[in-house]
Amino acid sequence: MRFNRLSWFVLLAALGLVVLGACRPATPTAAPAGAEEIVLSTVASQEAGIQQLQAGQIDLFAETVSNPQLFKTVRGDPKLAYNLAWGTYVELTFNPVLNFKDGRLNPFGDPQIREAINWLIDRDYIAQEIYGGLATPKWLPLSSAFPDYARYVDTARALERQYAHNPDKAKQAIAERMKALGATQGPDGKWQYNGQPITVIFVIRTEDERKAIGDYVAGLLEQVGFTVDRQYKTRREASPIWLRSDPAEGKWHVYTGGWINTAVSRDDSTVFADFYTPQSAALGGTPLASAYKPSPEFLDVATKLQNRQYRTMEERAELFRRAMELALKDSVRVWLADQQAFNARRANLTAAYDLAGGIGASRLLPYTLRWLQNPAPQVRIAFSGILIDPYNPVAGSNWVSDAFVTRATSDPAAMPDPYTGLYWPQRLERAEVVVREGLPVIRTLDWVSLQTANEIRVPDDAWVDWDAKAQRFVRASERYAQPVSVQAKVTVYYPADLFRKVKWHDGSPLSLGDFILFMILTFDRAKPDSPIYDESYVPNFESFMQRFKGLRIVSTNPLVIESYVDAFELDAEVLAAAWTWFPDYGFGPGPWHTLALGIRAETDKKLAFSSDKAEKLKVEWMNMVAGPSLDVLKAALDQAAGEGYLPYAPTMGEYVKNEEIRSRYANLKKWVEAHNHFWVGMGPFLLDKVFPTEKTVSLKRFADFPDPPEKWARFSEPRLASVRVEGPSQVTAGSEATFEVSVKERDQPYPVADVESVRYLVFDAQGQVAARGEATPVAEGRYQIRLAGDVTQKLGAGSNRLEVVVTVKPVSLPAFASLDFVSTK
């Protein structure tokens, strides 16, 4: 059944695989011991990863796995433990260019053909047969494990029914559009264009279930008349094709995409911009993102959501519901399944894991990785691939396995809660948030204060833009002819000892110059007058400028920064964490002196930060850890040290003195001599050695990291909820019907005080929403739903479905349950 979307917990119970949190947690006989070294390596497949775990050759297989047979293997081995994750999902990525440079027609450049693929695919087959039940069908970019899907579940369900498996409808829609585009069908039923077969180049990933998905979809495409060239690729082989090549070159048509949320998302407002528009943060700086051309309405709606351009939750709901509809009309991505994934490890190894990203993508992993028994100095971790794309902080690799190094070597201003998606202070001391009255913003944690105001004005001395030619910030008094009002003001306070306490891995103290360069690069790369102007960054920057209206450095000792934002987040903690200006770039940590070398190399057109610009300049995509980039950066270091080079000196010179310049380059020279790379972070682990041929990486604990090892130890097990609904199987139309709902935490009733909501939807025989409401609490963990006579009267005769959605406060993972019943006259 299309609406048979059981909670993960009910689904696992049906499979005999019930587990909440970690399996078989070991009881420590002594204080947990932190690892002194992490060795990352690559395994050929998920099967090989589990086999190496069983053989004791690795300690943690950090890849998220959805194979039910491998799950049974891990569960049956007392030497192994595991955790579950709900943030992994798969889709089909389509090349959006209609006509390639060589004249070939790309059918998937047409939105209506892409839309028809939704009808062609049987998502239930993928979830049940390919994933063995460890997945649920997916039509939308929203994760069914996160709050926004639960908020708009009625719209989601209606769209899921509208785009349900209907191969005849798909075939008809595809044929109509192909003929309209000038294609013809030969006697064999194969599509042709200008007398040549239309061959679909299908890049199929081989490391996981996507190989089976690719073969299944390729067969469907052949059934509707396409000739399919199945190109089986590993992630490393596929990335240069679908992500980094110019889509207009026509090197590919379809790719089996896979994604993971590395933290629980409390607000999915950005997903439409990220997955369907050129202003994508997920794909920023890539040729693929630049090629997206959503409809004007979709771009407008996606941008408004991305920038939180709404004042009430009702306005937000209207935008969300329309975006969901337009996403399926656009379908540059056709979503297939939300996975129930797991990570496997040695039973005597533990670490905090994220409900979305699991243990391998957990931001807290490097902070909490511990041996419970029989400690060893080294932890051996494997992925299906590492060192896939170049590493640079500005626009480097965004693969989750490569990001492991990013997370281990960086240290954010605020840390995401692995269970709720809220943020806790890490390098921050506190924050103040002021929003315009009436905005739907709440505060949960005490480190942030929240106030409202009738009006929030940008002060005249705030920096509001950047003059790339003069290399200085533009103040509000210069830019605005009249006062500008915004929706929010965020003030972040750093501790007084920040610049004494926090060091980069090469021994250089964190300084104000690192913050200033981060601010400059936010603007400079989008300015045509800049020598490092990058056209691919412009859409993302334009979206940023719709939100950003000014910043002020209120104090340098201690550091206090104000941001004026014409946007907001639903949570004050998330809003504060978004405007810290901490020098941890989207793709890694960035001290000013390592980035200075990258800036010089791009200025000289020898390297480029982004893959898109590297392609345009025909130079190497900057890699700070391996490859030919190292020789370019070493030459730049010698030159910079000799000159005392300071990037953007007219502004940076006010904050960075000559002594710091000399000591920074001296420290970096020693670092490069010792480690032979330029990746300098500040996190709990430093990047020691990189072996690109062997595909291994060595990370060592940073002796000068300022925090005690037990700081984040409180994150052990999430308080997940499970839900069950019971009631009559038959209801007489016009009579009252009562249903009982139980909500549990493990085997105990979930306290009513910790439950946020128990909502229900009633779907009639046509799949339309006939009723909705809130269940009534009657006891701890028990709720009741009463359907009045006028509701059951409207149902008429037929089969109906009651769906229950439960959200709880300690975790941001909704639980679902459903019950079918028949109404009779």
SULSUL-V671688 format. One line per field, one symbol per residue. phi: phi as a letter, one per 20 degrees, with the letter a starting at -180 (. if undefined). A space follows every 10 residues. Layout:
BEGIN
phi->???
END
This chain:
BEGIN
phi->.feedffgff ffffemcfbc meelffefeb ggdffebdde bddfafffff ffffemecdb eeffcdffff fffffedfed cbcdbcddbc bdedfeefcf fenfedgefe gfffgfffff eefffffeee elneacgcdc ffefedgfff fdfffgffff ffdfgbffff ffffffffff enecdfgene fcblndfede ededfdfbff fffffffgff fffeoeedee decfffffgf eeedefgffm fbdcceeccb eebfeebefe ffffdccfef efdgndgfgf efcffgffff fffffgeleb dcffffffff ffffffffff lfcdedbeee dcddbffedc afddfeemef dffegfecfb eeblfcfcdd dccfaclfcf ebfebefdff fffgfgffdd bffcdfffdd nfddfdefea bdcccfgnfe dccddffddc cdbfbcdfff effcaceffe lbfeeffeee fbgddcebcd dddeffegfe edcffenffg cfgffffgff fgdffedgfe fdgcgfefgf fffgffefcr bcefbdbffc cdcdceabdf dfffffffce mffdffcqfb fffffgffff ffgeldbbfe fffgffelcf fgcecanfgf fffffffgff ffemfcflgg dfffccegff ffffffffff fffedlbded dbffcdfecc cffflccddc fefefeeffe gdffedcfef dcccccrfec cegndfcdcd cdccdlddgf ggfeeeacdc cddefenefe abrdfefcag mcccddefff fffffmeqec cddccdccff cddfdcbbbe bddcf
END
